[in-house]
């Protein structure tokens, strides 16, 4: 077999292919962040590249084993590096990239709120969102039911703090979390912010609502993805972290 006769050639090819795959994903990532490529185009190209990467990673692993058997250090090193880089790429892409569909069993979730009956409403963020973003209208009853099934622990925060004290704590959490503060109105108890994901730079909108409850307060938070039908649980994760921090 030519594969066995020239492992160095195939190892070099695998290494070049791995660098090319990583370069394509990086290009998609920076293009989305820079606004020169749309989310759906970038997501489609990334998915295709990741699928190719998985195949190349398996091929690289095979070359690595053959090179070890033949005791060819350079070939095994090149193919081993290629396999490791592509395996890492596949893992990061699969776990970090928002999906168009979270699950075939029902509507995908991209809008999570601690109060699903009377969710906090977005206002100021509407002026900073691209025109092709997901609608800010809260999803219907089916999404409410699915959230209850998927994240039954997400509920309003019942705080002993006064509404003013709770408002200040909310602002501090926004700052400590690294979210971009868009608007704050202590009279209405509304805070609006934007969180940017690390991998593709996706922006998710957040609204926090603080209301008086006698001498205490009730705090609600809603997190909404601008793109994608599903969020892989990122909005729920963000809300849970806010509740924990509060």
QUITA-V392650 format. One record per run of one state. SS is the DSSP state (A for helix, B for strand, O for the rest). FROM is the first residue (numbers start at 0). TO is the last residue. If there is no record, write none. Layout:
<<SS:FROM:TO> <SS:FROM:TO>>
//
This chain:
<<O:0:0> <A:1:4> <O:5:5> <A:6:33> <O:34:37> <A:38:69> <O:70:71> <A:72:95> <O:96:109> <B:110:112> <O:113:122> <A:123:127> <O:128:139> <A:140:149> <O:150:155> <B:156:158> <O:159:161> <A:162:175> <O:176:178> <B:179:184> <O:185:188> <B:189:195> <O:196:201> <B:202:212> <O:213:214> <B:215:224> <O:225:232> <A:233:244> <O:245:245>>
//
